[in-house]
Amino acid sequence: MLYWALVFLIVAIVAGVLGLPGVAALSADIAWILFIIGIILAVIFFIAGRRGPKL
């Protein structure tokens, strides 16, 4: 998930440099959403993993 956030961030930077503000804004928004989802999932899996195995 964080890999795709980084990909969209790079697309946004390249689009911004090339003067495509619409593509840059959309790519930056997608990157931000994927980053937030990735962080939330990482926290959930971290908390779930610390509980130990259920017997």
Secondary structure, DSSP 8 states (H G I E B T S, - for coil): -HHHHHHHHHHHHHHHHTT-HHHHHHHHHHHHHHHHHHHHHHHHHHHHHHT----
